Amino acid sequence: MPAKFFIIAIAAAILAPASAFAQKQIDASERMIAPIPRPRPIPPPPGDGWVWVPPTYRTEYARIWVDPTYQTVSETVWVADQYGWRTVCYWEHGEYVQRQEWVLISPGHYETRSHQVLVTPGYWTWGPKQVLVTPGHWEWRGTTPPPMPPVPTPYTPPTRPPGLEPFSPLWEWPADSNKK
């Protein structure tokens, strides 16, 4: 059974055209990089109206300060025992006694300490910088003149019917019917 497949594979290799196994020669015109499609332009507004005009910038080359970079390094360190003099108070034989004694303040322990290591110092370099030429603004586009902005009307309080004036403690208090 495997012999049949071997014979079929040899026959296919002999009968197949030689160009099928050869590499295709690429012409210089085909070696171009595919063009990047440009974004579609924003269509104009369908009629009269306000249009946002984006700001424009100019690229200038100037000195730019590059901040230094630091790396934080954490280490586990052994902190040794700490001893010191302390005032210790006792009751001895019915009397209050104060003494100075050499005592353990902090036992030894491991502690994680972090510090900053300078990787690259700050420096000046030349580079591009964007400078604002014209700020963005709204602009009227159309054949008719732009509409007038609305004018705010001053607030006028509503009028009250007579006898319903607002009460104020600065006015006279209403007559009390219970007093005689």
C-alpha positions as CSV (number, residue, x, y, z in Angstrom):
1,M,0.0,0.0,0.0
2,P,2.8,2.6,0.8
3,A,4.4,1.7,-2.5
4,K,1.3,2.9,-4.4
5,F,1.5,6.3,-2.7
6,F,5.2,6.5,-3.4
7,I,4.7,5.8,-7.1
8,I,1.9,8.3,-7.4
9,A,4.0,11.0,-5.7
10,I,6.9,10.4,-8.1
11,A,4.6,10.5,-11.1
12,A,3.0,13.8,-9.9
13,A,6.4,15.4,-9.5
14,I,7.5,14.3,-13.0
15,L,4.3,15.3,-14.8
16,A,3.9,18.6,-12.9
17,P,5.1,21.6,-14.9
18,A,8.6,22.9,-13.8
19,S,7.4,26.4,-13.2
20,A,5.1,25.3,-10.4
21,F,8.2,24.6,-8.3
22,A,10.3,27.6,-9.3
23,Q,10.1,30.9,-7.6
24,K,8.4,33.7,-9.4
25,Q,10.8,36.6,-10.3
26,I,9.5,39.9,-8.9
27,D,9.8,42.9,-11.1
28,A,11.1,46.2,-9.6
29,S,7.7,47.8,-10.2
30,E,6.0,45.2,-8.0
31,R,8.4,45.8,-5.1
32,M,6.6,49.0,-4.1
33,I,5.2,49.4,-0.7
34,A,1.5,49.5,-0.7
35,P,0.2,53.1,-0.4
36,I,-1.4,54.1,2.9
37,P,-5.0,55.1,2.3
38,R,-5.6,58.7,3.1
39,P,-8.5,59.6,5.5
40,R,-11.6,60.8,3.7
41,P,-12.0,64.6,3.9
42,I,-14.8,65.9,6.1
43,P,-17.6,67.0,3.8
44,P,-18.7,70.6,3.9
45,P,-21.9,71.3,5.9
46,P,-25.1,70.8,3.9
47,G,-26.1,74.5,4.1
48,D,-25.6,77.7,6.1
49,G,-24.3,77.2,9.6
50,W,-21.6,77.5,12.1
51,V,-18.5,75.4,11.4
52,W,-15.6,74.6,13.8
53,V,-12.3,75.7,12.3
54,P,-9.6,73.6,14.0
55,P,-6.4,75.3,15.3
56,T,-3.3,75.4,13.2
57,Y,0.2,74.7,14.5
58,R,3.7,75.3,13.1
59,T,6.5,72.9,13.9
60,E,9.7,74.7,15.1
61,Y,12.9,73.1,16.1
62,A,14.2,74.3,19.5
63,R,16.1,73.2,22.6
64,I,14.0,70.8,24.6
65,W,14.7,69.7,28.2
66,V,14.6,66.0,28.7
67,D,13.9,65.1,32.3
68,P,16.2,62.6,34.1
69,T,15.0,59.1,34.5
70,Y,15.2,57.2,37.8
71,Q,14.8,53.6,38.8
72,T,13.4,52.5,42.1
73,V,15.5,49.8,43.8
74,S,14.1,47.8,46.8
75,E,16.4,45.8,49.0
76,T,15.8,43.7,52.1
77,V,18.4,44.6,54.7
78,W,19.1,43.4,58.3
79,V,18.6,46.1,61.0
80,A,20.6,45.1,64.1
81,D,19.5,45.3,67.7
82,Q,19.3,48.8,69.1
83,Y,20.1,49.5,72.8
84,G,19.9,52.7,74.8
85,W,19.6,54.3,78.2
86,R,16.1,54.6,79.6
87,T,14.6,55.9,82.8
88,V,12.9,53.0,84.6
89,C,10.6,53.4,87.6
90,Y,10.2,50.8,90.3
91,W,8.6,50.3,93.7
92,E,11.4,48.8,95.9
93,H,10.6,48.1,99.6
94,G,7.7,50.5,99.5
95,E,9.7,53.3,97.9
96,Y,9.4,54.8,94.4
97,V,12.8,54.5,92.7
98,Q,13.9,55.9,89.3
99,R,17.0,54.4,87.6
100,Q,18.8,54.6,84.3
101,E,19.2,51.2,82.7
102,W,20.7,50.0,79.5
103,V,17.8,48.3,77.7
104,L,16.9,46.8,74.3
105,I,14.9,49.4,72.4
106,S,14.4,47.6,69.1
107,P,15.1,43.9,68.4
108,G,16.9,43.0,65.2
109,H,14.7,42.5,62.1
110,Y,14.7,42.5,58.3
111,E,13.4,45.6,56.6
112,T,12.7,46.5,53.0
113,R,14.2,49.8,52.0
114,S,13.7,51.5,48.6
115,H,15.8,54.2,47.0
116,Q,16.0,55.9,43.7
117,V,18.9,55.3,41.3
118,L,19.7,57.8,38.5
119,V,19.6,56.0,35.2
120,T,20.1,58.9,32.8
121,P,20.6,62.5,33.8
122,G,18.5,65.3,32.4
123,Y,19.9,67.0,29.3
124,W,19.1,69.5,26.6
125,T,18.5,68.4,23.0
126,W,17.2,69.8,19.8
127,G,13.7,68.6,18.7
128,P,10.4,69.5,17.2
129,K,8.0,71.7,19.1
130,Q,4.5,72.6,18.1
131,V,3.6,76.3,18.2
132,L,0.0,77.5,18.0
133,V,-0.5,79.9,15.0
134,T,-4.2,80.4,15.1
135,P,-6.6,79.1,17.8
136,G,-9.6,77.0,16.9
137,H,-12.8,79.0,16.5
138,W,-16.4,78.9,15.3
139,E,-17.0,80.5,11.9
140,W,-20.2,81.2,10.0
141,R,-20.3,79.6,6.5
142,G,-23.2,80.4,4.2
143,T,-24.8,82.9,1.8
144,T,-27.0,84.5,4.4
145,P,-25.8,86.7,7.2
146,P,-25.3,84.9,10.6
147,P,-28.2,84.9,12.9
148,M,-28.1,87.4,15.8
149,P,-27.4,85.8,19.2
150,P,-30.4,85.7,21.5
151,V,-30.7,88.7,23.8
152,P,-31.6,87.7,27.3
153,T,-34.7,89.4,28.7
154,P,-34.5,90.9,32.2
155,Y,-36.4,89.1,34.9
156,T,-39.6,90.7,36.0
157,P,-41.2,89.2,39.1
158,P,-44.9,88.3,38.6
159,T,-47.4,90.7,40.1
160,R,-49.5,89.6,43.0
161,P,-53.1,90.3,43.5
162,P,-53.9,93.0,46.2
163,G,-54.0,91.6,49.7
164,L,-51.5,88.8,49.0
165,E,-48.3,90.8,49.5
166,P,-45.4,88.7,51.0
167,F,-45.1,88.7,54.7
168,S,-42.0,90.2,56.3
169,P,-41.1,90.4,60.0
170,L,-40.0,94.0,59.3
171,W,-43.6,95.0,58.7
172,E,-46.2,95.1,61.3
173,W,-47.3,91.8,62.7
174,P,-50.8,90.8,61.7
175,A,-53.4,91.6,64.4
176,D,-53.7,88.8,66.9
177,S,-57.4,87.9,67.4
178,N,-56.7,86.2,70.7
179,K,-55.3,89.3,72.4
180,K,-57.7,91.6,74.1
